[in-house]
Amino acid sequence: MHFISENLDDYVVKHSENEPELLQQLTRETYQKILQPRMLSGHYQGRILSLISKLVNPKNILEIGTYTGYSALCLAEGMQKEGELHTLDVNEELFDFQRKYFDKSEYGPQIFQHLGDALEIIPKLDKTFDLIFIDADKENYPNYFNLIIDKLNVGGIILSDNVLWSGKVLDPLKPDDKSTKAVLDYNTLIKEDPRIETVLLPIRDGLTISRKL
């Protein structure tokens, strides 16, 4: 979703950092072989994720929702040399696709894939994190937050994707629309939780940055 004109959006992308070649390859293959390729973070948002990660310089990163691995590779660009990135996804069919691109990158040995229900995996992770990216099933966004907030170090950052949900956050809520309700609840939750400070950015489909106090 774009909140500015297409021409202005093109200008923004052209005057931002270039997309690395490996991520261009990943994008091409995703569009050729994988369903719902629009789920990719993409060039512009990927460079935002990369730059935020470089500013944070995290030791440990947690990603909830891997898809084909694009955002994980962007986040890994700012990771410390001895750091780890743990990425969670429920789709076993994408596991080998992700691994192929992780291993093509310089971050392969530092990226750990976890397959299964994130609600079950997160409590078992015996680590704390400096950067967490939430980009999985929207109905569980509030549940993910409640699980990860105590695993986030003070000063750590939570990035939450799709928080404008194609503009549905402004539409009358339909009784059976559980995803939109969850996004609305989540946006209220992270705005009002006293443990974090939050800014919602109208980037693509909405990206929230929350910092733990």
C-alpha positions as CSV (number, residue, x, y, z in Angstrom):
1,M,0.0,0.0,0.0
2,H,1.3,3.5,-0.9
3,F,0.3,6.6,0.9
4,I,2.1,9.0,-1.5
5,S,1.9,9.2,-5.3
6,E,3.6,6.6,-7.4
7,N,6.0,9.1,-8.9
8,L,7.0,10.5,-5.5
9,D,7.3,6.9,-4.2
10,D,9.7,6.1,-7.1
11,Y,11.7,9.2,-6.3
12,V,12.0,8.1,-2.6
13,V,13.2,4.6,-3.6
14,K,15.7,6.0,-6.2
15,H,17.2,8.3,-3.6
16,S,17.6,5.6,-1.0
17,E,20.3,2.9,-0.7
18,N,20.6,0.4,-3.5
19,E,19.3,-3.1,-3.0
20,P,22.1,-5.7,-2.6
21,E,22.5,-8.1,-5.4
22,L,21.8,-11.2,-3.3
23,L,18.4,-9.7,-2.2
24,Q,17.6,-8.9,-5.8
25,Q,18.2,-12.6,-6.6
26,L,16.0,-13.6,-3.7
27,T,13.3,-11.3,-4.9
28,R,13.3,-12.6,-8.4
29,E,13.2,-16.3,-7.3
30,T,10.4,-15.5,-4.8
31,Y,8.3,-14.0,-7.5
32,Q,9.0,-16.9,-9.8
33,K,8.4,-19.8,-7.4
34,I,6.6,-18.8,-4.2
35,L,3.0,-17.9,-3.5
36,Q,2.1,-14.4,-2.3
37,P,5.4,-12.7,-3.2
38,R,4.0,-9.4,-2.1
39,M,4.8,-10.5,1.4
40,L,8.4,-9.6,0.8
41,S,9.7,-6.6,2.7
42,G,11.1,-5.4,-0.6
43,H,13.8,-2.9,-1.5
44,Y,12.8,0.2,0.3
45,Q,11.5,-1.3,3.5
46,G,14.4,-3.7,3.5
47,R,16.9,-0.8,3.5
48,I,15.0,0.8,6.4
49,L,15.2,-2.5,8.3
50,S,18.9,-2.7,7.5
51,L,19.6,0.9,8.6
52,I,17.7,0.5,11.9
53,S,19.6,-2.6,12.6
54,K,22.9,-0.9,11.9
55,L,21.9,1.9,14.3
56,V,20.9,-0.6,17.0
57,N,23.9,-2.9,16.3
58,P,22.2,-5.8,18.1
59,K,23.9,-8.8,19.5
60,N,20.8,-11.0,19.2
61,I,17.8,-10.5,16.9
62,L,14.5,-12.3,16.9
63,E,12.3,-12.4,13.8
64,I,8.7,-13.7,14.0
65,G,7.7,-14.6,10.4
66,T,10.5,-15.5,8.0
67,Y,8.7,-16.0,4.7
68,T,11.6,-16.4,2.2
69,G,14.2,-14.8,4.3
70,Y,14.5,-11.3,2.8
71,S,13.9,-9.3,6.0
72,A,16.1,-11.6,8.1
73,L,19.0,-10.8,5.7
74,C,18.3,-7.1,6.0
75,L,18.3,-7.2,9.8
76,A,21.4,-9.3,9.8
77,E,23.4,-6.5,8.2
78,G,23.5,-4.6,11.5
79,M,24.2,-7.6,13.7
80,Q,27.4,-7.8,15.8
81,K,30.0,-10.3,14.6
82,E,29.4,-12.7,17.5
83,G,25.6,-12.1,17.3
84,E,22.8,-14.5,16.4
85,L,19.5,-14.0,14.5
86,H,16.7,-16.4,15.4
87,T,13.9,-16.5,12.8
88,L,10.6,-18.3,13.3
89,D,8.2,-19.6,10.7
90,V,5.4,-22.2,10.5
91,N,5.8,-23.0,6.8
92,E,8.2,-26.0,6.4
93,E,8.0,-25.8,2.6
94,L,10.0,-22.6,2.7
95,F,12.7,-23.8,5.1
96,D,15.2,-25.0,2.4
97,F,14.6,-21.9,0.3
98,Q,15.4,-19.6,3.2
99,R,18.5,-21.7,4.1
100,K,19.8,-21.4,0.6
101,Y,19.9,-17.7,0.7
102,F,21.1,-17.5,4.3
103,D,24.1,-19.7,3.4
104,K,24.8,-17.5,0.3
105,S,25.2,-14.5,2.6
106,E,28.0,-13.8,5.0
107,Y,25.6,-14.2,7.9
108,G,24.7,-17.9,7.3
109,P,26.4,-19.3,10.4
110,Q,24.7,-16.7,12.6
111,I,21.1,-17.3,11.4
112,F,19.1,-20.0,13.2
113,Q,15.8,-21.2,11.8
114,H,13.0,-22.4,14.0
115,L,10.0,-24.2,12.5
116,G,6.7,-24.3,14.2
117,D,4.2,-22.3,16.2
118,A,5.9,-19.1,17.5
119,L,3.7,-19.1,20.6
120,E,5.3,-22.4,21.6
121,I,8.9,-21.6,20.4
122,I,9.4,-18.1,21.9
123,P,9.1,-19.3,25.6
124,K,11.8,-21.9,24.9
125,L,14.3,-19.4,23.6
126,D,16.8,-19.0,26.4
127,K,18.1,-15.6,25.2
128,T,17.4,-11.9,25.4
129,F,17.2,-9.7,22.3
130,D,18.2,-6.2,21.3
131,L,16.0,-6.1,18.2
132,I,12.7,-8.0,17.5
133,F,10.8,-7.9,14.2
134,I,7.1,-9.0,14.3
135,D,5.7,-9.9,10.9
136,A,3.7,-13.1,11.2
137,D,0.0,-13.9,11.6
138,K,-1.7,-10.7,12.6
139,E,-4.2,-12.3,15.0
140,N,-1.4,-13.2,17.4
141,Y,0.4,-9.8,17.4
142,P,-0.8,-9.0,21.0
143,N,0.2,-12.5,22.1
144,Y,3.6,-12.1,20.5
145,F,4.1,-8.8,22.3
146,N,3.2,-10.3,25.7
147,L,5.7,-13.1,25.1
148,I,8.7,-11.1,23.9
149,I,8.5,-7.9,26.0
150,D,10.4,-9.6,28.9
151,K,13.0,-11.0,26.5
152,L,13.7,-7.6,25.1
153,N,16.7,-5.8,26.7
154,V,16.3,-2.3,28.0
155,G,16.9,0.1,25.1
156,G,16.0,-2.7,22.7
157,I,13.7,-2.1,19.7
158,I,10.5,-3.9,18.5
159,L,9.6,-3.4,14.8
160,S,6.1,-4.3,13.9
161,D,5.0,-4.6,10.3
162,N,1.6,-4.1,8.6
163,V,0.2,-2.1,11.4
164,L,-2.0,0.0,9.0
165,W,-3.3,-3.2,7.5
166,S,-4.1,-1.8,4.0
167,G,-6.0,1.1,5.7
168,K,-8.5,-1.3,7.3
169,V,-7.6,0.3,10.7
170,L,-9.9,3.2,9.7
171,D,-12.8,1.2,8.3
172,P,-15.8,0.1,10.4
173,L,-14.8,-3.2,12.0
174,K,-16.6,-6.2,10.7
175,P,-17.7,-8.7,13.4
176,D,-15.8,-11.6,11.7
177,D,-12.6,-9.7,10.9
178,K,-10.3,-11.1,13.5
179,S,-7.1,-10.0,11.9
180,T,-8.1,-6.3,11.7
181,K,-9.4,-6.4,15.3
182,A,-6.1,-7.9,16.4
183,V,-4.1,-5.1,14.6
184,L,-6.3,-2.5,16.2
185,D,-5.8,-4.0,19.7
186,Y,-2.1,-4.3,19.1
187,N,-1.7,-0.7,18.0
188,T,-3.5,0.4,21.2
189,L,-1.5,-2.0,23.3
190,I,1.9,-0.7,22.2
191,K,0.8,2.9,22.4
192,E,-0.4,2.6,26.0
193,D,2.1,0.1,27.5
194,P,4.3,2.1,29.9
195,R,7.3,-0.1,29.3
196,I,7.9,1.1,25.8
197,E,7.8,4.3,23.7
198,T,6.3,4.0,20.2
199,V,6.1,5.8,16.9
200,L,4.0,4.5,14.0
201,L,5.5,5.3,10.6
202,P,3.3,5.4,7.4
203,I,5.9,3.4,5.5
204,R,4.4,0.9,3.0
205,D,1.7,-0.9,5.0
206,G,2.7,0.7,8.3
207,L,5.8,0.1,10.4
208,T,5.9,0.7,14.2
209,I,9.1,1.3,16.1
210,S,8.9,0.7,19.8
211,R,11.8,1.2,22.3
212,K,11.9,-0.5,25.7
213,L,12.4,2.0,28.5
